[in-house]
Amino acid sequence: MVETARVGSVLVGAGHYQPERVMTNDEMATIVETSDEWIRQRTGIVTRRIAADDETVVDLAEAAARDALTSTGVPIAEIDLVIVASCTSDQRSPNTAGRVAERLGLHGPAIIDVNVACSGYVHALAVADQAIRAGAATTALVIGAEKLSAVTDWTDRTTCVLVADAGGAFILRRSDQPTVSDVTWGSVPELAGAVRIEPPVNKFAQEGKSVFKWAISEAEGLARKSVERAGYELSDIGIFVSHQANLRIIEPLARQLGLTSAIVATDITASGNTSAASIPMAYSKLARAGELPADTPALLFGFGGGFAYAGMVVRTPK
């Protein structure tokens, strides 16, 4: 591994939150023409969580943030940067990060919302890391939160069977022995409309075949590039947490990368597709279950709406 820059950030820990309501595939079959077998075969999803009507993206983000703060023991007063990644925020101003800071009782943190849909969390994490490297922040709370159920066409079985609601969060701290890598990010402009929530409909829609084809043919090379840019070899990677889009994408991608012996997050089966919340939540669940060895390189790789992608490597806390 190449030498890491002396000033940067370390991952302190993570947290997550899911709404109480569990929606099974059998319940989904009462809403739209589908079946448990059809959904499992095409997506790997068994259950998903759906927020209450009065539960907002701010609620999901706040709950995930509080869980991360509790699990890490980081004092709230130390947070000087809050970033929220979401494509389903229900207000333009004040932003979601501002409302979360208000509810947590923070005093004067920088507050930033990032909307890059499914890859938004890795983008947000990279922005936080760069802010810390630049000396603009010392302790960052980075949250992914989505209420996709609010923008779902429940008559479209190609999309409604996928979506769910959740929040996930990481806490980064400034360190002279950083464990968060440079980011590899970019976009595919010709696929900008392949995953969208646009007026006048304002409902989640996607060209599933185009997304699947891209993921199977292009994601591997970009994930490899992410590892190389981070200064690692693929053989160093012990944990792989990709955007939880579809089990039929996650498992083949892990095989293409030769990460079959690594810990591969497959929270998609229990939680569905939660867009920007999926990576931090999947990581947090594995950590909470005691399944992540300490000081181990974890590849985080997101892709989707925009059409955008982002990858980076973080080491688990020692």
N, C-alpha and C positions, 0 to 999 in steps of 0.2 A: 504494500500500500504506500502511496506517495505521502510525503509529510503534509500534515494539515496546517492551515493557517493558525497562527498563535491566538488570535482573538476571534471568538465566534460564540456559538451557543451549544448548550447541552439539553437533551430531553430529560426533564425532571420526572414526568409521569403523565398519566392520562385519566380521563373519566368519560362517562357516557350516560345517556338517558334515553329511555323508550317509553312511549305512552302505555297505559294499562291495557287498552283493548287489543286483543289478539284476533286477527282475522285468518281463518284457515282456508285452504283451497276449497274445501267443501262449501264453506260459506260463500266464497267467491263464485262458485257454480250456481248459487241462487240469484246472483246479480247479473251475470252475463253467461252466454253459452260457452261453457268450458268444463273441465273436470280436473280432479286431483291428479290423475295420471297425465293428462295433457300438459298441465303446468309443470309438474316435476320433470317430465321428459325434456321439455324445451327450455327450462330455466333453472331447475334444481330447487326452486322455492317451495317450502312446505307451509310456512306461516309468515305473517308480517304484522307489524304494529301500526295501528291507525289512531291518530290524535283525535281528541274530542273536538266538537265544533268550536268550543270557546278556547281551545288551547292554541296558542300562537307560536310562530317561529321564535319570538323572543322568549316565550316560556320554555321551549325545548332547549334553546341555547343557554339560558340561565341555569337550568337544571343540570345540564352537562358540565357547565363551568363550575358549579358548586361541588359536583361530584369529583372533578379533577382537583379542586382546591383541597377538599377533604382528604382524598386519597394520598395526596403528596405532602400535605401539611404546610404548603406555602401560604404565608400570611397574605390576606387580601390586600393589605396596604402596600405590598411590594410590587403589585402589578402596575406597570406603567405603559403598557400597550395591550389593547384588546382588538383582535381581528376576528371578524365573523365571515365565513364563507357560506353563501346561500344563493339559490336562484329562485326562492319562493318567499322571500321577505314580503310581508304584507303592508309595509309602509316605506315611503321614499325618504322622508326626513321627519324626525331624527332617524338615523340609521339604526340597524339592529345592535351593532356594537355599542352605540351610545346608550340605548335602552338597557342593555346588559350591564354596562358600567354603572348606570344609575341605580339599578336594582341591587347590585352588589355593594353599593356604597363606596365606590372607588373615588379617589380624589385626583382629578386632572389627568387621567391617562389619555394617550392618543387613541382614537377610535376610528377603525377602518372597516368597511364592508367590502368584500370581494365577491364578484359574481362571475365565475367561470364554470358554473354548473358542476358536473361530476368530477372534474379535475380541480375544482376550486379549492379543495382543502390543501392539496400540495402547493398550489400557488400561494395560498395564505401563509402556509408554513414557511415558504421561501421568503416572502416579504418580511415576516417577523424575524427570521434569521438574519437577513440583510440589514434590517434596522438595528439589530443588536450588534452586528459587526461594525456598523457605521457609528456606533456610540449614541444612537438616538433612542435606545431603550435598553433596559437591563433584565426585565422579567416580563415575558409576553404570554398572554392567555390567547390561544388560537383555537377557535371553535368552528365546527361545521354543523349546521342545523337546517333541516328541511321539513316542510309540511307539504309533501307532494300530493297528498290526498286532496288538498284544496284546489289543485290544478289538474285533476284527473278526469278524463272522459270515461265514466263508468260503464259506457256502452261499447267501448273499444277493447276487446279482449287482448289485443296485441300489446297494449300498454298498461291497462288497469291491473293486470295480474302481477305486474312487476313492482309497482310503487309502494312506498311505505314512508313513515315519519320517524324522525329520531334526531338526537344531537350527540356530538362527540367532541372532546376537547383535549388538547395537549398544553403543557406549560413548558416554556423554554426559558433558560437562564443564561446570562453572559458568563463565559468561561475562557480562561487562557489555555484550556485543553479541550477544544470543541469536539463534539461528536455528531454534529449535524452537517451534512455535506452541501456542496454547491448543488444547485438545481439544474436539471435539463428540462426545458419546456419549449413549447411551440404550438403551432396550429396547422390545420388543414383547411384552408379557405374554401376549397371546392366542396367540402362537406359541411359547410356552415349551417345549412338547413336540415341536416340529417337528424338532429335532435333539437327540438325547439319548444318554446312556450311563447307564442306570438299572438298579437291582436289580429283580427277581432275576436278570435275564439278564446285565446288565453288558456289553452289546455295543453298538457304535455302530449307531444306527438313525436314520432321518430320513424325513420326509414330503417327498420330493423336489419334488413339484409345488408345494407350498406355499412352499418355500424359493425355487424358481425364480420363481414369480409375484411374491413380495415383492421379490426382487432386481431384476427387470425393471421393476416399477412404482414401487418406493419408494426404492431405493438411490440413484438419481440425485439426488433432492432432498436427501437427507441428505449426500451427497458434496459437492454445491454449497454446502450450509450449512457444511460443514467448511472449505471454501476461504474463504468469506466471513468466518467467525469468525476465521480465521487472519490476516485482513487482506489477502488477495490477491484477484485476479480470476482466473477460469479461464484466461484468456489468458496469465497468468504461469506457469502450471504446465507444467514441461518434462518431468516424470517422473510416471508413475502406477503405483503398486504397490498393488494391491488384494489381498485374501485370494485365494489361488489355489484357488478352489472348483471352477470349471468354465469352460473356455474359452468356452462358450456364454453365460456371464454376463459374463466379463471384457471380451470384445470389444464386445458391445452397450453395456455401461456406458460404455466409453471413447468410443464414438460418441455416445451420449446427452449426454455431458459436453463434446463437441466437442474431445476430446483425441487425435484421430487423428494429429496431427502430433507429439504428445509421444512420449517413450519409454515404452512400455507393457509392463510385466512379464508374460510368459506362460510362466513356469517350470513351470506346471501340466503342460505337454506332456512334460517330461522327468522331473518329480519327483512328480507326483500331488498329492493334497490332503494337506498336512501340518499343517493346523489352525493352531495358534499359531506354528508355526515358518515358515509359508509366506511372510509378509511380509518378515521380516529375511533369510531365505535368498534370496528372489528379488532383493532389493535388493543383497545381498552379491555374488551371482553377477554381476550387471550391473556393479557396481563393480570386481570382480576382472578382468572382461573389458575394462575401460577404456571402458565404454559410457556412463558417467554424467559429463556435463560438470560442472565445478566451480561451486560457489555457485549451484546451480539449485534452484528450489522443487520438491519432490517431495511429491505427495499420497499419503498412506498411508491406506487405508480398509479396515477389517475388519468382517465380519458373520458371524453364524451362531449356534451353540448358545447357548441361554439364554432367549429369543432376543435377542441384543444386537448393537449396532453401535458403532463408534468411528472417528473420522477426525481427522487432523491433518496439518499441513504441516511438513516439515523441509527445510532447505537442505543440499545436498551440501557436504562439506568444501571449503574453498578450496584 
